[in-house]
Amino acid sequence: MGILLITCKVLLVISSIFLILTILMHKGNGGGLSDMFGGGISSSVASSGVAERNLNRLTIGLALIWTLSIIAIGLIVKFS
């Protein structure tokens, strides 16, 4: 169980970092963080419909991995 718990924790940290990065790369609708940090770069990249859809899919996938790793850690801690 120790190796499985460590693996889930590492997966949680990695998915957390990438989830934060993908959320910040989204095109901002207002004056949010994505406009404040590098608004010119992200507006040219995120203006494409295909790039925005792929970024949405990646963000949803990372959110699922993040959620499943939290549930796995909770179950491992509860039953060990």
PyMOL Python script that loads the backbone (N, CA, C, O; Angstrom):
from pymol import cmd

cmd.read_pdbstr("""\
ATOM      1  N   MET A   1       0.812  -1.201   0.000  1.00  0.00           N
ATOM      2  CA  MET A   1       0.000   0.000   0.000  1.00  0.00           C
ATOM      3  C   MET A   1       0.853   1.263   0.000  1.00  0.00           C
ATOM      4  O   MET A   1       0.417   2.308  -0.481  1.00  0.00           O
ATOM      5  N   GLY A   2       2.064   1.170   0.536  1.00  0.00           N
ATOM      6  CA  GLY A   2       2.906   2.360   0.619  1.00  0.00           C
ATOM      7  C   GLY A   2       3.315   2.882  -0.747  1.00  0.00           C
ATOM      8  O   GLY A   2       3.328   4.092  -0.973  1.00  0.00           O
ATOM      9  N   ILE A   3       3.649   1.978  -1.658  1.00  0.00           N
ATOM     10  CA  ILE A   3       4.063   2.384  -2.999  1.00  0.00           C
ATOM     11  C   ILE A   3       2.888   2.979  -3.765  1.00  0.00           C
ATOM     12  O   ILE A   3       3.045   3.949  -4.507  1.00  0.00           O
ATOM     13  N   LEU A   4       1.704   2.388  -3.579  1.00  0.00           N
ATOM     14  CA  LEU A   4       0.503   2.895  -4.248  1.00  0.00           C
ATOM     15  C   LEU A   4       0.139   4.290  -3.745  1.00  0.00           C
ATOM     16  O   LEU A   4      -0.264   5.152  -4.525  1.00  0.00           O
ATOM     17  N   LEU A   5       0.285   4.506  -2.439  1.00  0.00           N
ATOM     18  CA  LEU A   5      -0.006   5.819  -1.864  1.00  0.00           C
ATOM     19  C   LEU A   5       0.974   6.873  -2.369  1.00  0.00           C
ATOM     20  O   LEU A   5       0.573   7.989  -2.699  1.00  0.00           O
ATOM     21  N   ILE A   6       2.245   6.525  -2.428  1.00  0.00           N
ATOM     22  CA  ILE A   6       3.251   7.466  -2.938  1.00  0.00           C
ATOM     23  C   ILE A   6       3.004   7.781  -4.407  1.00  0.00           C
ATOM     24  O   ILE A   6       3.139   8.930  -4.828  1.00  0.00           O
ATOM     25  N   THR A   7       2.643   6.764  -5.188  1.00  0.00           N
ATOM     26  CA  THR A   7       2.350   6.976  -6.606  1.00  0.00           C
ATOM     27  C   THR A   7       1.157   7.900  -6.788  1.00  0.00           C
ATOM     28  O   THR A   7       1.172   8.774  -7.655  1.00  0.00           O
ATOM     29  N   CYS A   8       0.132   7.712  -5.982  1.00  0.00           N
ATOM     30  CA  CYS A   8      -1.049   8.576  -6.077  1.00  0.00           C
ATOM     31  C   CYS A   8      -0.728  10.008  -5.673  1.00  0.00           C
ATOM     32  O   CYS A   8      -1.234  10.957  -6.273  1.00  0.00           O
ATOM     33  N   LYS A   9       0.111  10.163  -4.657  1.00  0.00           N
ATOM     34  CA  LYS A   9       0.496  11.513  -4.228  1.00  0.00           C
ATOM     35  C   LYS A   9       1.327  12.219  -5.296  1.00  0.00           C
ATOM     36  O   LYS A   9       1.134  13.410  -5.542  1.00  0.00           O
ATOM     37  N   VAL A  10       2.246  11.498  -5.929  1.00  0.00           N
ATOM     38  CA  VAL A  10       3.050  12.093  -7.000  1.00  0.00           C
ATOM     39  C   VAL A  10       2.155  12.468  -8.180  1.00  0.00           C
ATOM     40  O   VAL A  10       2.311  13.538  -8.769  1.00  0.00           O
ATOM     41  N   LEU A  11       1.223  11.587  -8.522  1.00  0.00           N
ATOM     42  CA  LEU A  11       0.271  11.873  -9.596  1.00  0.00           C
ATOM     43  C   LEU A  11      -0.582  13.091  -9.262  1.00  0.00           C
ATOM     44  O   LEU A  11      -0.895  13.892 -10.143  1.00  0.00           O
ATOM     45  N   LEU A  12      -0.956  13.234  -8.002  1.00  0.00           N
ATOM     46  CA  LEU A  12      -1.740  14.395  -7.573  1.00  0.00           C
ATOM     47  C   LEU A  12      -0.959  15.692  -7.724  1.00  0.00           C
ATOM     48  O   LEU A  12      -1.499  16.691  -8.199  1.00  0.00           O
ATOM     49  N   VAL A  13       0.301  15.684  -7.328  1.00  0.00           N
ATOM     50  CA  VAL A  13       1.121  16.897  -7.437  1.00  0.00           C
ATOM     51  C   VAL A  13       1.345  17.274  -8.895  1.00  0.00           C
ATOM     52  O   VAL A  13       1.220  18.443  -9.260  1.00  0.00           O
ATOM     53  N   ILE A  14       1.673  16.305  -9.721  1.00  0.00           N
ATOM     54  CA  ILE A  14       1.926  16.580 -11.140  1.00  0.00           C
ATOM     55  C   ILE A  14       0.663  17.062 -11.833  1.00  0.00           C
ATOM     56  O   ILE A  14       0.703  18.022 -12.602  1.00  0.00           O
ATOM     57  N   SER A  15      -0.461  16.398 -11.564  1.00  0.00           N
ATOM     58  CA  SER A  15      -1.709  16.823 -12.203  1.00  0.00           C
ATOM     59  C   SER A  15      -2.153  18.187 -11.692  1.00  0.00           C
ATOM     60  O   SER A  15      -2.758  18.954 -12.441  1.00  0.00           O
ATOM     61  N   SER A  16      -1.867  18.504 -10.437  1.00  0.00           N
ATOM     62  CA  SER A  16      -2.216  19.825  -9.898  1.00  0.00           C
ATOM     63  C   SER A  16      -1.459  20.936 -10.614  1.00  0.00           C
ATOM     64  O   SER A  16      -2.032  21.966 -10.970  1.00  0.00           O
ATOM     65  N   ILE A  17      -0.178  20.716 -10.818  1.00  0.00           N
ATOM     66  CA  ILE A  17       0.641  21.733 -11.492  1.00  0.00           C
ATOM     67  C   ILE A  17       0.168  21.937 -12.925  1.00  0.00           C
ATOM     68  O   ILE A  17       0.000  23.074 -13.367  1.00  0.00           O
ATOM     69  N   PHE A  18      -0.047  20.846 -13.654  1.00  0.00           N
ATOM     70  CA  PHE A  18      -0.483  20.978 -15.044  1.00  0.00           C
ATOM     71  C   PHE A  18      -1.903  21.513 -15.154  1.00  0.00           C
ATOM     72  O   PHE A  18      -2.227  22.205 -16.119  1.00  0.00           O
ATOM     73  N   LEU A  19      -2.756  21.203 -14.177  1.00  0.00           N
ATOM     74  CA  LEU A  19      -4.116  21.737 -14.182  1.00  0.00           C
ATOM     75  C   LEU A  19      -4.103  23.246 -13.978  1.00  0.00           C
ATOM     76  O   LEU A  19      -4.854  23.966 -14.636  1.00  0.00           O
ATOM     77  N   ILE A  20      -3.271  23.723 -13.088  1.00  0.00           N
ATOM     78  CA  ILE A  20      -3.145  25.173 -12.881  1.00  0.00           C
ATOM     79  C   ILE A  20      -2.656  25.843 -14.163  1.00  0.00           C
ATOM     80  O   ILE A  20      -3.177  26.885 -14.560  1.00  0.00           O
ATOM     81  N   LEU A  21      -1.662  25.248 -14.804  1.00  0.00           N
ATOM     82  CA  LEU A  21      -1.115  25.839 -16.029  1.00  0.00           C
ATOM     83  C   LEU A  21      -2.137  25.865 -17.165  1.00  0.00           C
ATOM     84  O   LEU A  21      -2.237  26.856 -17.887  1.00  0.00           O
ATOM     85  N   THR A  22      -2.896  24.776 -17.324  1.00  0.00           N
ATOM     86  CA  THR A  22      -3.876  24.758 -18.414  1.00  0.00           C
ATOM     87  C   THR A  22      -5.023  25.712 -18.149  1.00  0.00           C
ATOM     88  O   THR A  22      -5.553  26.303 -19.089  1.00  0.00           O
ATOM     89  N   ILE A  23      -5.424  25.880 -16.899  1.00  0.00           N
ATOM     90  CA  ILE A  23      -6.484  26.843 -16.588  1.00  0.00           C
ATOM     91  C   ILE A  23      -6.002  28.262 -16.875  1.00  0.00           C
ATOM     92  O   ILE A  23      -6.761  29.081 -17.393  1.00  0.00           O
ATOM     93  N   LEU A  24      -4.763  28.555 -16.547  1.00  0.00           N
ATOM     94  CA  LEU A  24      -4.247  29.897 -16.802  1.00  0.00           C
ATOM     95  C   LEU A  24      -4.032  30.171 -18.289  1.00  0.00           C
ATOM     96  O   LEU A  24      -3.974  31.336 -18.685  1.00  0.00           O
ATOM     97  N   MET A  25      -3.912  29.141 -19.123  1.00  0.00           N
ATOM     98  CA  MET A  25      -3.727  29.340 -20.555  1.00  0.00           C
ATOM     99  C   MET A  25      -5.034  29.610 -21.302  1.00  0.00           C
ATOM    100  O   MET A  25      -5.009  29.994 -22.472  1.00  0.00           O
ATOM    101  N   HIS A  26      -6.164  29.415 -20.642  1.00  0.00           N
ATOM    102  CA  HIS A  26      -7.443  29.645 -21.311  1.00  0.00           C
ATOM    103  C   HIS A  26      -7.626  31.112 -21.664  1.00  0.00           C
ATOM    104  O   HIS A  26      -7.088  32.008 -21.014  1.00  0.00           O
ATOM    105  N   LYS A  27      -8.398  31.321 -22.707  1.00  0.00           N
ATOM    106  CA  LYS A  27      -8.682  32.676 -23.152  1.00  0.00           C
ATOM    107  C   LYS A  27      -9.579  33.355 -22.125  1.00  0.00           C
ATOM    108  O   LYS A  27     -10.608  32.809 -21.726  1.00  0.00           O
ATOM    109  N   GLY A  28      -9.187  34.526 -21.711  1.00  0.00           N
ATOM    110  CA  GLY A  28      -9.952  35.246 -20.707  1.00  0.00           C
ATOM    111  C   GLY A  28     -11.124  35.989 -21.322  1.00  0.00           C
ATOM    112  O   GLY A  28     -10.999  36.569 -22.400  1.00  0.00           O
ATOM    113  N   ASN A  29     -12.255  35.973 -20.644  1.00  0.00           N
ATOM    114  CA  ASN A  29     -13.422  36.718 -21.102  1.00  0.00           C
ATOM    115  C   ASN A  29     -13.457  38.114 -20.506  1.00  0.00           C
ATOM    116  O   ASN A  29     -14.138  38.996 -21.028  1.00  0.00           O
ATOM    117  N   GLY A  30     -12.739  38.318 -19.434  1.00  0.00           N
ATOM    118  CA  GLY A  30     -12.718  39.620 -18.777  1.00  0.00           C
ATOM    119  C   GLY A  30     -11.293  40.003 -18.456  1.00  0.00           C
ATOM    120  O   GLY A  30     -10.374  39.689 -19.212  1.00  0.00           O
ATOM    121  N   GLY A  31     -11.109  40.665 -17.361  1.00  0.00           N
ATOM    122  CA  GLY A  31      -9.781  41.082 -16.938  1.00  0.00           C
ATOM    123  C   GLY A  31      -9.205  40.122 -15.923  1.00  0.00           C
ATOM    124  O   GLY A  31      -8.775  40.554 -14.853  1.00  0.00           O
ATOM    125  N   GLY A  32      -9.182  38.854 -16.215  1.00  0.00           N
ATOM    126  CA  GLY A  32      -8.707  37.849 -15.269  1.00  0.00           C
ATOM    127  C   GLY A  32      -7.205  37.664 -15.337  1.00  0.00           C
ATOM    128  O   GLY A  32      -6.483  38.484 -15.905  1.00  0.00           O
ATOM    129  N   LEU A  33      -6.752  36.575 -14.748  1.00  0.00           N
ATOM    130  CA  LEU A  33      -5.322  36.291 -14.698  1.00  0.00           C
ATOM    131  C   LEU A  33      -4.728  36.034 -16.076  1.00  0.00           C
ATOM    132  O   LEU A  33      -3.578  36.392 -16.334  1.00  0.00           O
ATOM    133  N   SER A  34      -5.506  35.415 -16.964  1.00  0.00           N
ATOM    134  CA  SER A  34      -4.948  35.115 -18.281  1.00  0.00           C
ATOM    135  C   SER A  34      -4.697  36.398 -19.080  1.00  0.00           C
ATOM    136  O   SER A  34      -3.799  36.427 -19.922  1.00  0.00           O
ATOM    137  N   ASP A  35      -5.467  37.451 -18.832  1.00  0.00           N
ATOM    138  CA  ASP A  35      -5.192  38.731 -19.489  1.00  0.00           C
ATOM    139  C   ASP A  35      -4.062  39.479 -18.804  1.00  0.00           C
ATOM    140  O   ASP A  35      -3.309  40.209 -19.449  1.00  0.00           O
ATOM    141  N   MET A  36      -3.945  39.297 -17.502  1.00  0.00           N
ATOM    142  CA  MET A  36      -2.931  40.036 -16.758  1.00  0.00           C
ATOM    143  C   MET A  36      -1.531  39.520 -17.068  1.00  0.00           C
ATOM    144  O   MET A  36      -0.601  40.314 -17.207  1.00  0.00           O
ATOM    145  N   PHE A  37      -1.366  38.190 -17.179  1.00  0.00           N
ATOM    146  CA  PHE A  37      -0.055  37.617 -17.455  1.00  0.00           C
ATOM    147  C   PHE A  37       0.003  37.158 -18.900  1.00  0.00           C
ATOM    148  O   PHE A  37      -0.572  36.123 -19.235  1.00  0.00           O
ATOM    149  N   GLY A  38       0.665  37.882 -19.747  1.00  0.00           N
ATOM    150  CA  GLY A  38       0.864  37.458 -21.125  1.00  0.00           C
ATOM    151  C   GLY A  38      -0.399  37.454 -21.952  1.00  0.00           C
ATOM    152  O   GLY A  38      -0.639  36.510 -22.704  1.00  0.00           O
ATOM    153  N   GLY A  39      -1.204  38.476 -21.834  1.00  0.00           N
ATOM    154  CA  GLY A  39      -2.456  38.538 -22.571  1.00  0.00           C
ATOM    155  C   GLY A  39      -2.260  38.559 -24.075  1.00  0.00           C
ATOM    156  O   GLY A  39      -3.085  38.011 -24.807  1.00  0.00           O
ATOM    157  N   GLY A  40      -1.182  39.180 -24.559  1.00  0.00           N
ATOM    158  CA  GLY A  40      -0.941  39.230 -25.992  1.00  0.00           C
ATOM    159  C   GLY A  40      -0.580  37.880 -26.575  1.00  0.00           C
ATOM    160  O   GLY A  40      -0.991  37.556 -27.689  1.00  0.00           O
ATOM    161  N   ILE A  41       0.174  37.098 -25.847  1.00  0.00           N
ATOM    162  CA  ILE A  41       0.587  35.778 -26.330  1.00  0.00           C
ATOM    163  C   ILE A  41      -0.593  34.816 -26.326  1.00  0.00           C
ATOM    164  O   ILE A  41      -0.819  34.102 -27.303  1.00  0.00           O
ATOM    165  N   SER A  42      -1.337  34.798 -25.238  1.00  0.00           N
ATOM    166  CA  SER A  42      -2.433  33.827 -25.136  1.00  0.00           C
ATOM    167  C   SER A  42      -3.592  34.185 -26.049  1.00  0.00           C
ATOM    168  O   SER A  42      -4.328  33.296 -26.477  1.00  0.00           O
ATOM    169  N   SER A  43      -3.775  35.479 -26.362  1.00  0.00           N
ATOM    170  CA  SER A  43      -4.898  35.834 -27.224  1.00  0.00           C
ATOM    171  C   SER A  43      -4.663  35.379 -28.661  1.00  0.00           C
ATOM    172  O   SER A  43      -5.618  35.033 -29.356  1.00  0.00           O
ATOM    173  N   SER A  44      -3.421  35.373 -29.116  1.00  0.00           N
ATOM    174  CA  SER A  44      -3.164  34.910 -30.474  1.00  0.00           C
ATOM    175  C   SER A  44      -3.218  33.391 -30.570  1.00  0.00           C
ATOM    176  O   SER A  44      -3.616  32.849 -31.601  1.00  0.00           O
ATOM    177  N   VAL A  45      -2.821  32.702 -29.506  1.00  0.00           N
ATOM    178  CA  VAL A  45      -2.854  31.243 -29.511  1.00  0.00           C
ATOM    179  C   VAL A  45      -4.268  30.738 -29.283  1.00  0.00           C
ATOM    180  O   VAL A  45      -4.709  29.808 -29.957  1.00  0.00           O
ATOM    181  N   ALA A  46      -4.976  31.334 -28.348  1.00  0.00           N
ATOM    182  CA  ALA A  46      -6.291  30.835 -27.959  1.00  0.00           C
ATOM    183  C   ALA A  46      -7.400  31.305 -28.890  1.00  0.00           C
ATOM    184  O   ALA A  46      -8.544  30.877 -28.734  1.00  0.00           O
ATOM    185  N   SER A  47      -7.098  32.170 -29.853  1.00  0.00           N
ATOM    186  CA  SER A  47      -8.146  32.649 -30.748  1.00  0.00           C
ATOM    187  C   SER A  47      -8.594  31.568 -31.722  1.00  0.00           C
ATOM    188  O   SER A  47      -9.690  31.650 -32.277  1.00  0.00           O
ATOM    189  N   SER A  48      -7.761  30.558 -31.933  1.00  0.00           N
ATOM    190  CA  SER A  48      -8.126  29.454 -32.802  1.00  0.00           C
ATOM    191  C   SER A  48      -9.135  28.561 -32.105  1.00  0.00           C
ATOM    192  O   SER A  48      -8.981  28.239 -30.927  1.00  0.00           O
ATOM    193  N   GLY A  49     -10.162  28.164 -32.833  1.00  0.00           N
ATOM    194  CA  GLY A  49     -11.192  27.316 -32.247  1.00  0.00           C
ATOM    195  C   GLY A  49     -10.682  25.936 -31.912  1.00  0.00           C
ATOM    196  O   GLY A  49     -11.062  25.360 -30.893  1.00  0.00           O
ATOM    197  N   VAL A  50      -9.817  25.393 -32.769  1.00  0.00           N
ATOM    198  CA  VAL A  50      -9.287  24.044 -32.547  1.00  0.00           C
ATOM    199  C   VAL A  50      -8.369  24.032 -31.322  1.00  0.00           C
ATOM    200  O   VAL A  50      -8.430  23.107 -30.513  1.00  0.00           O
ATOM    201  N   ALA A  51      -7.533  25.038 -31.183  1.00  0.00           N
ATOM    202  CA  ALA A  51      -6.623  25.095 -30.041  1.00  0.00           C
ATOM    203  C   ALA A  51      -7.401  25.234 -28.738  1.00  0.00           C
ATOM    204  O   ALA A  51      -7.046  24.619 -27.732  1.00  0.00           O
ATOM    205  N   GLU A  52      -8.447  26.031 -28.752  1.00  0.00           N
ATOM    206  CA  GLU A  52      -9.247  26.212 -27.535  1.00  0.00           C
ATOM    207  C   GLU A  52      -9.985  24.923 -27.163  1.00  0.00           C
ATOM    208  O   GLU A  52     -10.078  24.580 -25.984  1.00  0.00           O
ATOM    209  N   ARG A  53     -10.506  24.216 -28.158  1.00  0.00           N
ATOM    210  CA  ARG A  53     -11.191  22.949 -27.878  1.00  0.00           C
ATOM    211  C   ARG A  53     -10.221  21.904 -27.337  1.00  0.00           C
ATOM    212  O   ARG A  53     -10.553  21.166 -26.410  1.00  0.00           O
ATOM    213  N   ASN A  54      -9.026  21.841 -27.915  1.00  0.00           N
ATOM    214  CA  ASN A  54      -8.027  20.893 -27.418  1.00  0.00           C
ATOM    215  C   ASN A  54      -7.584  21.245 -25.999  1.00  0.00           C
ATOM    216  O   ASN A  54      -7.352  20.354 -25.181  1.00  0.00           O
ATOM    217  N   LEU A  55      -7.468  22.532 -25.708  1.00  0.00           N
ATOM    218  CA  LEU A  55      -7.111  22.966 -24.362  1.00  0.00           C
ATOM    219  C   LEU A  55      -8.225  22.626 -23.376  1.00  0.00           C
ATOM    220  O   LEU A  55      -7.954  22.253 -22.234  1.00  0.00           O
ATOM    221  N   ASN A  56      -9.477  22.753 -23.814  1.00  0.00           N
ATOM    222  CA  ASN A  56     -10.606  22.364 -22.963  1.00  0.00           C
ATOM    223  C   ASN A  56     -10.565  20.867 -22.663  1.00  0.00           C
ATOM    224  O   ASN A  56     -10.777  20.457 -21.522  1.00  0.00           O
ATOM    225  N   ARG A  57     -10.295  20.053 -23.679  1.00  0.00           N
ATOM    226  CA  ARG A  57     -10.224  18.599 -23.487  1.00  0.00           C
ATOM    227  C   ARG A  57      -9.083  18.217 -22.544  1.00  0.00           C
ATOM    228  O   ARG A  57      -9.242  17.350 -21.685  1.00  0.00           O
ATOM    229  N   LEU A  58      -7.944  18.865 -22.711  1.00  0.00           N
ATOM    230  CA  LEU A  58      -6.801  18.597 -21.849  1.00  0.00           C
ATOM    231  C   LEU A  58      -7.101  18.990 -20.407  1.00  0.00           C
ATOM    232  O   LEU A  58      -6.744  18.268 -19.477  1.00  0.00           O
ATOM    233  N   THR A  59      -7.751  20.124 -20.221  1.00  0.00           N
ATOM    234  CA  THR A  59      -8.100  20.577 -18.874  1.00  0.00           C
ATOM    235  C   THR A  59      -9.086  19.624 -18.213  1.00  0.00           C
ATOM    236  O   THR A  59      -8.943  19.308 -17.032  1.00  0.00           O
ATOM    237  N   ILE A  60     -10.080  19.165 -18.956  1.00  0.00           N
ATOM    238  CA  ILE A  60     -11.053  18.221 -18.398  1.00  0.00           C
ATOM    239  C   ILE A  60     -10.386  16.895 -18.050  1.00  0.00           C
ATOM    240  O   ILE A  60     -10.675  16.308 -17.007  1.00  0.00           O
ATOM    241  N   GLY A  61      -9.495  16.421 -18.918  1.00  0.00           N
ATOM    242  CA  GLY A  61      -8.769  15.182 -18.640  1.00  0.00           C
ATOM    243  C   GLY A  61      -7.908  15.293 -17.387  1.00  0.00           C
ATOM    244  O   GLY A  61      -7.881  14.380 -16.561  1.00  0.00           O
ATOM    245  N   LEU A  62      -7.206  16.414 -17.249  1.00  0.00           N
ATOM    246  CA  LEU A  62      -6.385  16.614 -16.061  1.00  0.00           C
ATOM    247  C   LEU A  62      -7.234  16.743 -14.807  1.00  0.00           C
ATOM    248  O   LEU A  62      -6.838  16.278 -13.738  1.00  0.00           O
ATOM    249  N   ALA A  63      -8.398  17.371 -14.927  1.00  0.00           N
ATOM    250  CA  ALA A  63      -9.294  17.493 -13.772  1.00  0.00           C
ATOM    251  C   ALA A  63      -9.813  16.118 -13.340  1.00  0.00           C
ATOM    252  O   ALA A  63      -9.967  15.862 -12.146  1.00  0.00           O
ATOM    253  N   LEU A  64     -10.080  15.242 -14.297  1.00  0.00           N
ATOM    254  CA  LEU A  64     -10.508  13.882 -13.963  1.00  0.00           C
ATOM    255  C   LEU A  64      -9.399  13.095 -13.269  1.00  0.00           C
ATOM    256  O   LEU A  64      -9.651  12.389 -12.293  1.00  0.00           O
ATOM    257  N   ILE A  65      -8.169  13.218 -13.776  1.00  0.00           N
ATOM    258  CA  ILE A  65      -7.026  12.548 -13.149  1.00  0.00           C
ATOM    259  C   ILE A  65      -6.825  13.072 -11.731  1.00  0.00           C
ATOM    260  O   ILE A  65      -6.563  12.298 -10.810  1.00  0.00           O
ATOM    261  N   TRP A  66      -6.949  14.383 -11.556  1.00  0.00           N
ATOM    262  CA  TRP A  66      -6.793  15.014 -10.250  1.00  0.00           C
ATOM    263  C   TRP A  66      -7.848  14.494  -9.278  1.00  0.00           C
ATOM    264  O   TRP A  66      -7.533  14.149  -8.139  1.00  0.00           O
ATOM    265  N   THR A  67      -9.100  14.439  -9.729  1.00  0.00           N
ATOM    266  CA  THR A  67     -10.196  13.976  -8.880  1.00  0.00           C
ATOM    267  C   THR A  67     -10.026  12.504  -8.504  1.00  0.00           C
ATOM    268  O   THR A  67     -10.203  12.130  -7.345  1.00  0.00           O
ATOM    269  N   LEU A  68      -9.684  11.681  -9.482  1.00  0.00           N
ATOM    270  CA  LEU A  68      -9.511  10.257  -9.208  1.00  0.00           C
ATOM    271  C   LEU A  68      -8.330   9.988  -8.269  1.00  0.00           C
ATOM    272  O   LEU A  68      -8.382   9.065  -7.457  1.00  0.00           O
ATOM    273  N   SER A  69      -7.280  10.784  -8.380  1.00  0.00           N
ATOM    274  CA  SER A  69      -6.145  10.581  -7.482  1.00  0.00           C
ATOM    275  C   SER A  69      -6.502  10.980  -6.046  1.00  0.00           C
ATOM    276  O   SER A  69      -6.035  10.350  -5.098  1.00  0.00           O
ATOM    277  N   ILE A  70      -7.323  12.020  -5.881  1.00  0.00           N
ATOM    278  CA  ILE A  70      -7.756  12.404  -4.536  1.00  0.00           C
ATOM    279  C   ILE A  70      -8.648  11.318  -3.939  1.00  0.00           C
ATOM    280  O   ILE A  70      -8.511  10.982  -2.763  1.00  0.00           O
ATOM    281  N   ILE A  71      -9.557  10.770  -4.737  1.00  0.00           N
ATOM    282  CA  ILE A  71     -10.423   9.695  -4.254  1.00  0.00           C
ATOM    283  C   ILE A  71      -9.600   8.471  -3.894  1.00  0.00           C
ATOM    284  O   ILE A  71      -9.854   7.834  -2.872  1.00  0.00           O
ATOM    285  N   ALA A  72      -8.617   8.134  -4.721  1.00  0.00           N
ATOM    286  CA  ALA A  72      -7.759   6.974  -4.443  1.00  0.00           C
ATOM    287  C   ALA A  72      -6.970   7.167  -3.159  1.00  0.00           C
ATOM    288  O   ALA A  72      -6.854   6.236  -2.363  1.00  0.00           O
ATOM    289  N   ILE A  73      -6.427   8.352  -2.945  1.00  0.00           N
ATOM    290  CA  ILE A  73      -5.676   8.621  -1.718  1.00  0.00           C
ATOM    291  C   ILE A  73      -6.593   8.496  -0.496  1.00  0.00           C
ATOM    292  O   ILE A  73      -6.206   7.933   0.528  1.00  0.00           O
ATOM    293  N   GLY A  74      -7.803   9.025  -0.622  1.00  0.00           N
ATOM    294  CA  GLY A  74      -8.749   8.916   0.487  1.00  0.00           C
ATOM    295  C   GLY A  74      -9.107   7.484   0.816  1.00  0.00           C
ATOM    296  O   GLY A  74      -9.192   7.110   1.986  1.00  0.00           O
ATOM    297  N   LEU A  75      -9.318   6.684  -0.215  1.00  0.00           N
ATOM    298  CA  LEU A  75      -9.669   5.265   0.009  1.00  0.00           C
ATOM    299  C   LEU A  75      -8.492   4.482   0.598  1.00  0.00           C
ATOM    300  O   LEU A  75      -8.678   3.634   1.471  1.00  0.00           O
ATOM    301  N   ILE A  76      -7.290   4.771   0.117  1.00  0.00           N
ATOM    302  CA  ILE A  76      -6.102   4.078   0.639  1.00  0.00           C
ATOM    303  C   ILE A  76      -5.892   4.415   2.109  1.00  0.00           C
ATOM    304  O   ILE A  76      -5.607   3.533   2.919  1.00  0.00           O
ATOM    305  N   VAL A  77      -6.033   5.692   2.452  1.00  0.00           N
ATOM    306  CA  VAL A  77      -5.835   6.107   3.845  1.00  0.00           C
ATOM    307  C   VAL A  77      -6.936   5.526   4.738  1.00  0.00           C
ATOM    308  O   VAL A  77      -6.671   5.120   5.869  1.00  0.00           O
ATOM    309  N   LYS A  78      -8.154   5.487   4.232  1.00  0.00           N
ATOM    310  CA  LYS A  78      -9.259   4.990   5.050  1.00  0.00           C
ATOM    311  C   LYS A  78      -9.129   3.492   5.341  1.00  0.00           C
ATOM    312  O   LYS A  78      -9.401   3.060   6.461  1.00  0.00           O
ATOM    313  N   PHE A  79      -8.724   2.712   4.369  1.00  0.00           N
ATOM    314  CA  PHE A  79      -8.710   1.265   4.530  1.00  0.00           C
ATOM    315  C   PHE A  79      -7.350   0.681   4.922  1.00  0.00           C
ATOM    316  O   PHE A  79      -7.195  -0.540   4.961  1.00  0.00           O
ATOM    317  N   SER A  80      -6.379   1.522   5.208  1.00  0.00           N
ATOM    318  CA  SER A  80      -5.087   0.963   5.636  1.00  0.00           C
ATOM    319  C   SER A  80      -4.813   1.227   7.102  1.00  0.00           C
ATOM    320  O   SER A  80      -3.771   0.824   7.619  1.00  0.00           O
TER     321      SER A  80
END
""", "prot")
cmd.dss("prot")
cmd.show_as("cartoon", "prot")
cmd.util.cbc("prot")
cmd.orient("prot")
